[in-house]
Each structure stands twice: as structure tokens, then as C-alpha cells.
Amino acid sequence: MKLIFLYGLPATGKLTVARELAVITGYKVFHNHLVVDMLQATFEFGSRPFVELREEMWLSVFAQAARNSFPGLIFTFAPETTVRASFISAAVKTLEENGGTVEFFELTCPLPELKRRIVDASRSQFGKLNSVEGFKQLQAEGAFNAPEMPKPRLSIDTSAGTPARAALQIARALELPGMSAPAIAT
């Protein structure tokens, strides 16, 4: 199984690109907020039980998907300080132990665009950060400085094109069947 690990700051378009990539690949999307939102119903964000259960659940889904012969899975992730540094290596180890691989892709966008996107109503569907002031406060506190991420296979500025274009860039970088078409249109 190939785990496509999309990471970036809040509002860089991870879920939107993941959904477009799912259309291209047929892979399922495992959006990190599915677990985050479920656990926040019981545990405070960042508390020890929240952190431990969140990582256990993420890793368990990765392992089960690999064991059940999924060809691939798309995971969205926002690096931040409540995620233990060991999570990334544990994700890679979990996939490798189950015959899979992890491919890291970073999504970025300029700060003014991120601030424009962060207040979009679609972000309230999940418990996503949806305030510019909240983002600024977390950024000032260094909340987005951890864990250190592996070098991405590709870093994509999502403001430079459509989500579908970003998804196609990822699919082509992975050399998935049928993805060797000529240059990508903007």
C-alpha cells in the first residue's frame, strides 16, 4: 500500500487536494480531523489521552488499510506541537512492517491567501481552525513548528493553480498508471 501523506499549515488545501487526488487514484481519503473531532467530544485537545489515542487511531487505520490490501490511502496532516515527534517515524515503520510505503507531499500557500481561506465556511464542517486571529495566536506561540517533517517528494503552492492541478502533480510524481501525460495545464 502507498500512503500519500499530504501535510501543510491549516488552510493550504490539504482536504480539497486530497479529494481531487481520490478522484484520480480511486484511493480513499483519511482526513486527520475525522479522528481529531471524534476525540474532542471526550478529551481536551492536546491532553495526554487525546494525543495518545489520536496517534494510535491514525496508525491503526494505516496498518489495517495495508493489511487489507488497499492499493493506497490519502492522509491529511497539519504538523503542530501536540503531535509527538515519534509519530512520523511510527507511521513510516507501520507502513513498512505491513508491506507499504509512505510518500510525503507538502502543500503551501502565501500567508495572505491562507488568511483568506481560513475563514471559509467549509472549514466549519470539521473542527478546523477558522479564524485569522486564532491562526496568528497559534503561529506566535510556535504551535506549527513541530513535528519536523521529512523532505517532501514534492512541495506544491496551492495558490498557483487549481486543486485538481495539484492532485495531478502528485499523481504524476508518484508515476501512477495513466499519469504520464504531457505538461499540466494551468
Residue pairs with C-beta under 8 A, 6 or more apart in sequence:
1 65
1 66
1 69
1 70
1 71
1 72
1 73
1 95
1 98
1 99
1 100
1 101
2 27
2 71
2 72
2 73
2 100
2 101
2 102
2 103
2 174
3 62
3 65
3 66
3 72
3 73
3 75
3 91
3 95
3 100
3 101
3 102
3 103
4 21
4 25
4 27
4 72
4 73
4 74
4 75
4 103
4 105
4 170
4 174
5 75
5 77
5 91
5 102
5 103
5 104
5 105
6 14
6 17
6 18
6 21
6 74
6 75
6 76
6 77
6 105
6 107
6 170
7 14
7 76
7 77
7 78
7 79
7 104
7 105
7 106
7 107
7 149
7 152
8 14
8 78
8 106
8 107
8 108
9 78
9 108
9 114
9 144
10 78
10 114
10 118
10 128
10 129
10 135
11 109
11 114
11 115
11 117
11 118
11 120
11 123
11 129
11 135
12 107
12 108
12 109
12 114
12 158
13 107
13 109
13 117
13 158
13 163
13 166
14 76
14 77
14 78
14 107
15 29
15 31
15 33
15 76
15 126
16 163
17 107
17 156
17 158
17 163
17 166
17 167
17 170
18 29
18 31
18 74
18 76
18 167
19 29
19 163
20 163
20 164
20 166
20 167
21 27
21 29
21 74
21 167
21 170
21 171
22 28
22 29
22 74
23 167
24 167
24 168
24 171
24 176
24 179
25 71
25 72
25 74
25 171
25 176
26 71
27 70
27 71
27 72
27 73
27 74
28 65
28 70
28 73
28 74
29 74
29 76
30 58
30 61
30 65
30 73
30 74
30 75
30 76
31 75
31 76
31 126
32 58
32 75
32 76
32 77
32 78
33 76
33 126
33 127
33 128
34 126
35 54
35 57
35 58
36 45
36 54
36 126
36 127
37 126
37 127
39 50
39 53
39 54
39 57
40 50
40 127
43 49
43 50
43 53
44 50
45 82
46 82
50 82
51 82
51 83
51 84
55 83
55 84
55 87
55 90
58 75
58 87
58 91
59 90
59 91
59 94
61 73
62 73
62 75
62 91
62 94
62 95
62 98
62 100
63 94
63 97
63 98
65 73
66 94
66 95
66 98
66 99
66 100
67 98
78 144
79 144
79 146
79 147
79 148
79 149
80 138
80 143
80 144
80 146
81 142
81 143
81 144
81 145
81 146
83 146
83 147
84 147
85 146
85 147
85 148
87 147
88 147
88 148
88 149
88 150
91 102
92 102
92 150
95 101
95 102
103 153
103 174
104 149
104 150
104 151
104 152
104 153
105 152
105 153
105 154
105 155
105 156
105 170
105 173
106 149
106 152
106 154
106 155
106 156
107 155
107 156
107 158
107 166
108 155
108 156
108 157
108 158
109 117
109 157
109 158
109 159
110 157
110 159
113 159
114 135
115 132
115 135
117 123
118 129
118 130
118 131
118 132
118 135
119 130
119 131
119 132
120 130
123 129
123 130
124 130
129 135
129 138
138 144
153 173
153 174
154 169
154 170
154 173
156 166
156 169
156 170
158 166
161 184
161 186
165 184
165 185
165 186
168 179
168 184
169 184
171 179
172 179
172 180
172 181
172 184
